[in-house]
């Protein structure tokens, strides 16, 4: 039985006086609480504005994320010698269904001549940022379209023009505004597309990430916490904990990203927000639950917090350490975007841990029992362990596990394996740029219309770096590859190719969209054919970059997943002092991940009708589902171990399940809802991650942690703790 610490002066104990009536302890507690709260207010005031500035230090170009030795990277570096700057093209497609008229051609030429003079603000024009003079208007063979190419200096695309707008976005936005004034009124259909247009639309898609995403996530969590706590005050304290954790993380991430120490892109920024809010809320739920439990035994809120904090720090810290180490395994990736997510996410989890174990206890103690109003806990010695086998939900679940453990885990395992059987149907071989957006944005529609009138790969050619002696053979070989339209070493008819260091840059236009999965297969075939000519010939360009990203992603899966599993196994083994329990939890969560991917394949292929998935999706899903999903098993098994030391293993399992059932399920629902907030951004990658993590977390909390793990542990008995003393 716990020591209640009761005295006749209950009110005195509530304010922190000792049994002898001394008030020194009370003032020490109050001073500590005040110091912690003031420190967090200062951190919040500094970190809050920094959260809004994270988008200024993003890098979203795939080419910059590839390893230095990737073939497309080598070509990109060498191709810079053949031009004065790195060009980022915008395509302006002009259409008239009835056919282009002489007046349309004149208007197009007039618009093209005007482009360099268009005002971007702050005294800058588009011409100040062009890589080359605007090219001539190109008519289509069907005489129904015109193509204009505007080449931005890619090295200056991220410069800020005005009010936080980058050159990349401002150029597209300014041209679109001018088109609406000059060309659209004449009955023409005009689209700003190409790589520049697509990237500009990405800016718009991610433009609400600071406000909308965070606002939706916090609103969803607040509603769930209101239902869980049935208190108007406590949810605010938990949300403040998450916000302060994010502010702390931003204070660390921003300068590191600004100085190039780590890579931050739009996806990792959105995931950072979700990770911090979800993790901070989960840790808060666990601490608050234990604190409330102790308040039923102790009249002093300080004594209750001291015991609750000590009991909670080990599982919460172990959970955070597991996620942090799992995320840091992403540093083994060959892709800068994936590698960058590792430390960004790890910093976010660390911020959530620090805020939930310092700010939250301080605010809970500052308000006292009143923070739970109107359901204020009283000293009545009512314990959750008394629910085992009772009428409440988790009492009934623990009773079921105790009566039929083998049947429970066998049925659960069969259901999970049945879902996992669809895992091979999951498509993650890349998608085209048009499929990246869930909304029909202008650049996507423009790409689709462009393919109707010109070669689908026009404007984004494959770049082939070859010794000058073999240039003609390379041109002939490339032109014979299925899917390649034309190939040439000349920049224009009759103009000799430019030779640099004994090499020539051959450009090949594909017959399929340069960013499509079909195009990557053409480039893969092209590389194979050119290797027979000379293994030193290098193939690069946009399509080759996508192919190298796909290859790097496949390699990352084979390297990083085993590393994450090894890290998680070691953490669990040290935490639970058991090899058997660690193996059980790792295997259970891997099966849960496989089941999640299987169900996701069914939903993506047959319900949502998604065209496919980014090759990095399986790895991201694995990191979040296994590293985060293991949290709930950690929360359960650490409490089971605590109870097993007093009650024995099998009773301890049932007590642990009954005691933690409600809070862990609430934590899972919160995390699932938090990740679901990613779906508000119309980006396919984030919507797929949102579904997979939300579904996987709910599967972990309702099946794996509630049925499979406790039933298996109960069936194994005390041997589950082998080789610790508890197994004897």
Rosetta blueprint (number, residue, H / E / L):
1 X L
2 X L
3 X L
4 X L
5 X L
6 X L
7 X L
8 X L
9 X L
10 X H
11 X H
12 X H
13 X H
14 X H
15 X H
16 X L
17 X L
18 X L
19 X L
20 X L
21 X L
22 X L
23 X L
24 X H
25 X H
26 X H
27 X H
28 X H
29 X H
30 X H
31 X H
32 X H
33 X H
34 X H
35 X H
36 X H
37 X H
38 X H
39 X H
40 X H
41 X H
42 X H
43 X H
44 X H
45 X H
46 X H
47 X H
48 X H
49 X H
50 X H
51 X H
52 X H
53 X H
54 X H
55 X H
56 X H
57 X H
58 X L
59 X L
60 X L
61 X L
62 X H
63 X H
64 X H
65 X H
66 X L
67 X L
68 X L
69 X L
70 X L
71 X H
72 X H
73 X H
74 X H
75 X H
76 X H
77 X H
78 X H
79 X H
80 X H
81 X H
82 X H
83 X L
84 X L
85 X L
86 X L
87 X E
88 X E
89 X E
90 X E
91 X E
92 X E
93 X E
94 X E
95 X E
96 X L
97 X L
98 X L
99 X L
100 X L
101 X L
102 X H
103 X H
104 X H
105 X H
106 X H
107 X H
108 X H
109 X H
110 X H
111 X H
112 X H
113 X H
114 X H
115 X H
116 X L
117 X L
118 X L
119 X E
120 X E
121 X E
122 X L
123 X L
124 X E
125 X E
126 X H
127 X H
128 X H
129 X H
130 X E
131 X L
132 X L
133 X L
134 X L
135 X L
136 X L
137 X L
138 X E
139 X E
140 X L
141 X L
142 X L
143 X L
144 X L
145 X E
146 X E
147 X E
148 X E
149 X E
150 X E
151 X E
152 X E
153 X E
154 X H
155 X H
156 X H
157 X L
158 X L
159 X L
160 X E
161 X E
162 X E
163 X L
164 X L
165 X E
166 X E
167 X H
168 X H
169 X H
170 X H
171 X H
172 X H
173 X H
174 X H
175 X H
176 X H
177 X H
178 X H
179 X H
180 X H
181 X H
182 X H
183 X L
184 X H
185 X H
186 X H
187 X L
188 X L
189 X E
190 X E
191 X E
192 X E
193 X E
194 X H
195 X H
196 X H
197 X H
198 X H
199 X H
200 X H
201 X H
202 X H
203 X H
204 X H
205 X H
206 X L
207 X L
208 X L
209 X H
210 X H
211 X H
212 X H
213 X H
214 X H
215 X H
216 X H
217 X H
218 X H
219 X H
220 X H
221 X H
222 X H
223 X H
224 X H
225 X H
226 X H
227 X H
228 X H
229 X H
230 X L
231 X L
232 X L
233 X L
234 X H
235 X H
236 X H
237 X H
238 X H
239 X H
240 X H
241 X H
242 X H
243 X H
244 X H
245 X H
246 X H
247 X H
248 X H
249 X H
250 X H
251 X H
252 X H
253 X H
254 X H
255 X H
256 X H
257 X H
258 X H
259 X L
260 X L
261 X L
262 X L
263 X L
264 X L
265 X L
266 X H
267 X H
268 X H
269 X H
270 X H
271 X H
272 X H
273 X H
274 X H
275 X H
276 X H
277 X H
278 X H
279 X H
280 X H
281 X H
282 X H
283 X H
284 X H
285 X H
286 X H
287 X H
288 X H
289 X H
290 X H
291 X H
292 X H
293 X H
294 X H
295 X H
296 X L
297 X L
298 X L
299 X L
300 X L
301 X H
302 X H
303 X H
304 X H
305 X H
306 X H
307 X H
308 X H
309 X H
310 X H
311 X H
312 X H
313 X H
314 X H
315 X H
316 X H
317 X H
318 X H
319 X H
320 X H
321 X H
322 X H
323 X H
324 X H
325 X H
326 X H
327 X H
328 X H
329 X H
330 X H
331 X H
332 X H
333 X L
334 X L
335 X L
336 X H
337 X H
338 X H
339 X H
340 X H
341 X H
342 X H
343 X H
344 X H
345 X H
346 X H
347 X H
348 X H
349 X H
350 X H
351 X H
352 X H
353 X H
354 X H
355 X H
356 X H
357 X H
358 X H
359 X H
360 X H
361 X H
362 X H
363 X H
364 X H
365 X H
366 X H
367 X H
368 X H
369 X H
370 X H
371 X H
372 X H
373 X L
374 X L
375 X L
376 X L
377 X L
378 X L
379 X L
380 X L
381 X L
382 X L
383 X L
384 X H
385 X H
386 X H
387 X H
388 X L
389 X L
390 X L
391 X L
392 X L
393 X H
394 X H
395 X H
396 X H
397 X H
398 X H
399 X H
400 X H
401 X H
402 X H
403 X H
404 X L
405 X H
406 X H
407 X H
408 X H
409 X H
410 X H
411 X H
412 X H
413 X H
414 X H
415 X H
416 X H
417 X H
418 X H
419 X H
420 X H
421 X L
422 X L
423 X H
424 X H
425 X H
426 X L
427 X L
428 X L
429 X L
430 X L
431 X L
432 X L
433 X H
434 X H
435 X H
436 X L
437 X E
438 X L
439 X L
440 X L
441 X L
442 X H
443 X H
444 X H
445 X H
446 X H
447 X H
448 X H
449 X H
450 X H
451 X H
452 X H
453 X H
454 X L
455 X L
456 X L
457 X L
458 X L
459 X L
460 X L
461 X L
462 X E
463 X E
464 X E
465 X E
466 X E
467 X E
468 X H
469 X H
470 X H
471 X H
472 X H
473 X H
474 X H
475 X H
476 X H
477 X H
478 X H
479 X H
480 X L
481 X L
482 X L
483 X L
484 X E
485 X E
486 X E
487 X E
488 X E
489 X L
490 X L
491 X L
492 X L
493 X L
494 X L
495 X L
496 X L
497 X L
498 X L
499 X E
500 X E
501 X L
502 X L
503 X E
504 X E
505 X E
506 X E
507 X E
508 X E
509 X E
510 X E
511 X L
512 X L
513 X L
514 X L
515 X L
516 X L
517 X H
518 X H
519 X H
520 X H
521 X H
522 X H
523 X H
524 X H
525 X H
526 X H
527 X H
528 X H
529 X H
530 X H
531 X H
532 X H
533 X H
534 X L
535 X L
536 X L
537 X L
538 X E
539 X E
540 X E
541 X L
542 X H
543 X H
544 X H
545 X H
546 X H
547 X H
548 X H
549 X H
550 X H
551 X H
552 X H
553 X H
554 X H
555 X H
556 X H
557 X H
558 X H
559 X H
560 X H
561 X H
562 X H
563 X H
564 X H
565 X H
566 X H
567 X H
568 X H
569 X H
570 X H
571 X H
572 X H
573 X H
574 X H
575 X H
576 X H
577 X L
578 X L
579 X H
580 X H
581 X H
582 X H
583 X H
584 X H
585 X H
586 X H
587 X H
588 X H
589 X H
590 X H
591 X H
592 X H
593 X H
594 X H
595 X H
596 X H
597 X H
598 X H
599 X H
600 X H
601 X H
602 X H
603 X H
604 X H
605 X H
606 X H
607 X H
608 X L
609 X L
610 X L
611 X L
612 X L
613 X L
614 X L
615 X L
616 X L
617 X H
618 X H
619 X H
620 X H
621 X H
622 X H
623 X H
624 X H
625 X H
626 X H
627 X H
628 X H
629 X H
630 X H
631 X H
632 X H
633 X H
634 X H
635 X H
636 X H
637 X H
638 X H
639 X H
640 X H
641 X H
642 X H
643 X H
644 X H
645 X H
646 X H
647 X H
648 X L
649 X H
650 X H
651 X H
652 X H
653 X H
654 X H
655 X H
656 X H
657 X H
658 X H
659 X H
660 X H
661 X H
662 X H
663 X H
664 X H
665 X H
666 X H
667 X H
668 X H
669 X H
670 X H
671 X H
672 X H
673 X H
674 X H
675 X H
676 X H
677 X H
678 X H
679 X H
680 X H
681 X L
682 X L
683 X E
684 X H
685 X H
686 X H
687 X H
688 X H
689 X H
690 X H
691 X H
692 X H
693 X H
694 X H
695 X H
696 X H
697 X H
698 X H
699 X H
700 X H
701 X H
702 X H
703 X H
704 X H
705 X H
706 X H
707 X H
708 X H
709 X H
710 X H
711 X H
712 X H
713 X H
714 X H
715 X H
716 X H
717 X H
718 X H
719 X H
720 X H
721 X H
722 X L
723 X L
724 X L
725 X H
726 X H
727 X H
728 X L
